[in-house]
């Protein structure tokens, strides 16, 4: 069985979601070694091992209307963090 590449407890559709998450694969702030662009997918894969219930906050992720919008595709000209942040603000 293959799991979809989405955050494991993000079960809501976009219209009914109260929270929307999305990944931004961006390496240009790395000073030593690139690879942070793989973080959104790695977090989604790791989420399959998360416990959905958090006893500290007494909340279960399954009960929250979360939508995973996937990976935000960056244009090649977005190489500076300030430009990426500005584009994210305008998009959201």
Beta strands, then each sheet from edge to edge (+ up, - down):
strand 1: 19-24
strand 2: 53-54
strand 3: 59-60
strand 4: 66-72
sheet 1: 1+ 4+
sheet 2: 2+ 3-
end
